[in-house]
Amino acid sequence: MADEKAPRPAVEETIIIGSGPAGWTAGLYTARANLNPLLITGNDYGGQVSITYEVENYPGFPEALSGPELVEKMKEQAEKFGLAVEYDHVSEIVTDQHPFVVRTVNGKEYKAKSLILCTGARPRFLQVPGEQQFTGKGVSYCATCDGFFFRGKELVVVGGGDSAVEEGLFLTKFATKVRIIHRRDELRASKIVRDRAFAHPKMEFVWNSVVTSVNGNGSVSSVSTKNIVTGETAEIKTDGVFVYIGHLPNNDLYHGKLHLDEDGHLITDKKMRTNVPGIFAAGEIQDKVFKQVATSVGQGCSAAMQTEKFLAELESEGYHGGVDPREFPSYAPFVATVKTTATKTTATVTTPERVLVPA
Ligand SMILES: Cc1cc2nc3c(=O)[nH]c(=O)nc-3n(C[C@H](O)[C@H](O)[C@H](O)COP(=O)(O)OP(=O)(O)OC[C@H]3O[C@@H](n4cnc5c(N)ncnc54)[C@H](O)[C@@H]3O)c2cc1C
């Protein structure tokens, strides 16, 4: 909890939303920059990494550590420099006025000169018996993270889009066989990825089928499947299950307020700026490509450094609150235009170094 003895300022310098790797890193950097930051954890304390059994690919920890352990270390380090933590979930942000307003499900209301949005994403789950029980012990949502644990094993991948097939191909580096289980009779993945998969000697395909349970005793030994055309059921032996049936950004707070891409991720420029000046974003809420602890940490660091710069520039231009900051050059936004076509929304981002005309 935030320290009761140190009352919060009427207007926070910055509020960080989310307690995944991006959030803790933004907290560490803004705390060390003397911004007296406040982090609101959200309902999923620690984010996705907290449901990770073992993290082996985060630098600095040659002995693998569990996801919850890594979260505690990140928190401890940020708190050491003064990060205040609130165990609460944000229900609304107001972005068309400054200071911004943040409201929570516990009825709190905060004002802040800047926001760092680190609300992350979540994998779409199969929601079948055994999935939760074996998560981190044979069921995975990240081939880059866990493929290494399956050397010489047989695997199944559930899904038929680009991610499923690309990750399946990646898993062939370790596994002796990779079976793709897909609910349709053709892959949705792009042609080049499909062609590579069909040509690969270790890949096999189970069409028109869904997984109905993950089975095992201590570790995964098989999945049960059902053919949705014939109704036929089967049991497929496997040592691991990689699930790629979608990745959902936690974007409920942003609809109609901040620019989102066609998949619902916040659009940011290389300086982690959203289309509203003073609102930055980091981690999987704006990154659908890399999706790692290390990359989320890097983006949290970048967002924090830019926040510090934004606040310093506003102050140097004479902003001390009480006036509309849109008068100040630093407040000018980068230009993000979102073009909607009948089937698809495309986003173009232009990022002038400095826009001198007030927004
Ligand atoms: C099972 C699994 C295993 C993984 N293993 C690895 C691994 O071994 N190595 C690796 O590098 N990566 C791994 N990853 C990926 C890694 O966990 C993510 O890339 C990383 O956690 C993303 O960090 P983030 O800070 O962007 O967001 P997240 O970790 O998604 O955290 C988002 C945070 O935002 C909060 N939030 C959401 N909405 C609100 C709201 N309205 N108000 C307040 N807070 C909110 C949530 O409570 C949560 O704390 C794994 C992922 C999964 C699912």
The ligand as a MOL file (V3000), in Angstrom:
LIG
                    3D

  0  0  0     0  0            999 V3000
M  V30 BEGIN CTAB
M  V30 COUNTS 53 58 0 0 0
M  V30 BEGIN ATOM
M  V30 1 C 2.1520 -18.1860 -19.3830 0
M  V30 2 C 3.1310 -17.1430 -19.8760 0
M  V30 3 C 4.5010 -17.3990 -19.7660 0
M  V30 4 C 5.4290 -16.4440 -20.1840 0
M  V30 5 N 6.7600 -16.7160 -20.0430 0
M  V30 6 C 7.6670 -15.7750 -20.3960 0
M  V30 7 C 9.0680 -16.0220 -20.2310 0
M  V30 8 O 9.4890 -17.0830 -19.7740 0
M  V30 9 N 9.9270 -15.0430 -20.6370 0
M  V30 10 C 9.5040 -13.8590 -21.1970 0
M  V30 11 O 10.3280 -13.0110 -21.5180 0
M  V30 12 N 8.1740 -13.6060 -21.3420 0
M  V30 13 C 7.2580 -14.5210 -20.9750 0
M  V30 14 N 5.9210 -14.2750 -21.1480 0
M  V30 15 C 5.5160 -12.9670 -21.6880 0
M  V30 16 C 5.6250 -11.8770 -20.5970 0
M  V30 17 O 5.0120 -12.3260 -19.4080 0
M  V30 18 C 4.9610 -10.5910 -21.0930 0
M  V30 19 O 5.6230 -10.1850 -22.2630 0
M  V30 20 C 5.0420 -9.4680 -20.0730 0
M  V30 21 O 4.4720 -9.8460 -18.8390 0
M  V30 22 C 4.3110 -8.2210 -20.5690 0
M  V30 23 O 4.4650 -7.2270 -19.5910 0
M  V30 24 P 3.5170 -5.9440 -19.5060 0
M  V30 25 O 4.0640 -5.1460 -18.3810 0
M  V30 26 O 3.3930 -5.3050 -20.8230 0
M  V30 27 O 2.0410 -6.4380 -19.1680 0
M  V30 28 P 1.3750 -7.6220 -18.3600 0
M  V30 29 O 2.3790 -8.5700 -17.8090 0
M  V30 30 O 0.3280 -8.1600 -19.2630 0
M  V30 31 O 0.7030 -6.8570 -17.1140 0
M  V30 32 C -0.3870 -6.0030 -17.3210 0
M  V30 33 C -0.7430 -5.3730 -15.9980 0
M  V30 34 O -1.7400 -4.3780 -16.2450 0
M  V30 35 C -2.7080 -4.4670 -15.2230 0
M  V30 36 N -3.9740 -3.8850 -15.6960 0
M  V30 37 C -4.7450 -4.2450 -16.7490 0
M  V30 38 N -5.8500 -3.4840 -16.7850 0
M  V30 39 C -5.7810 -2.6320 -15.7310 0
M  V30 40 C -6.6210 -1.6170 -15.2190 0
M  V30 41 N -7.7900 -1.2830 -15.8000 0
M  V30 42 N -6.2380 -0.9730 -14.0950 0
M  V30 43 C -5.0470 -1.2510 -13.5030 0
M  V30 44 N -4.2090 -2.1940 -13.9530 0
M  V30 45 C -4.5800 -2.8830 -15.0510 0
M  V30 46 C -2.8040 -5.9490 -14.8860 0
M  V30 47 O -3.3450 -6.1070 -13.5870 0
M  V30 48 C -1.3270 -6.3260 -14.9750 0
M  V30 49 O -0.7120 -6.0960 -13.7280 0
M  V30 50 C 4.9660 -15.2090 -20.7420 0
M  V30 51 C 3.6030 -14.9600 -20.8540 0
M  V30 52 C 2.6800 -15.9140 -20.4290 0
M  V30 53 C 1.2100 -15.6200 -20.5410 0
M  V30 END ATOM
M  V30 BEGIN BOND
M  V30 1 1 1 2
M  V30 2 1 2 3
M  V30 3 2 2 52
M  V30 4 2 3 4
M  V30 5 1 4 5
M  V30 6 1 4 50
M  V30 7 2 5 6
M  V30 8 1 6 7
M  V30 9 1 6 13
M  V30 10 2 7 8
M  V30 11 1 7 9
M  V30 12 1 9 10
M  V30 13 2 10 11
M  V30 14 1 10 12
M  V30 15 2 12 13
M  V30 16 1 13 14
M  V30 17 1 14 15
M  V30 18 1 14 50
M  V30 19 1 15 16
M  V30 20 1 16 17
M  V30 21 1 16 18
M  V30 22 1 18 19
M  V30 23 1 18 20
M  V30 24 1 20 21
M  V30 25 1 20 22
M  V30 26 1 22 23
M  V30 27 1 23 24
M  V30 28 2 24 25
M  V30 29 1 24 26
M  V30 30 1 24 27
M  V30 31 1 27 28
M  V30 32 2 28 29
M  V30 33 1 28 30
M  V30 34 1 28 31
M  V30 35 1 31 32
M  V30 36 1 32 33
M  V30 37 1 33 34
M  V30 38 1 33 48
M  V30 39 1 34 35
M  V30 40 1 35 36
M  V30 41 1 35 46
M  V30 42 1 36 37
M  V30 43 1 36 45
M  V30 44 2 37 38
M  V30 45 1 38 39
M  V30 46 1 39 40
M  V30 47 2 39 45
M  V30 48 1 40 41
M  V30 49 2 40 42
M  V30 50 1 42 43
M  V30 51 2 43 44
M  V30 52 1 44 45
M  V30 53 1 46 47
M  V30 54 1 46 48
M  V30 55 1 48 49
M  V30 56 2 50 51
M  V30 57 1 51 52
M  V30 58 1 52 53
M  V30 END BOND
M  V30 END CTAB
M  END
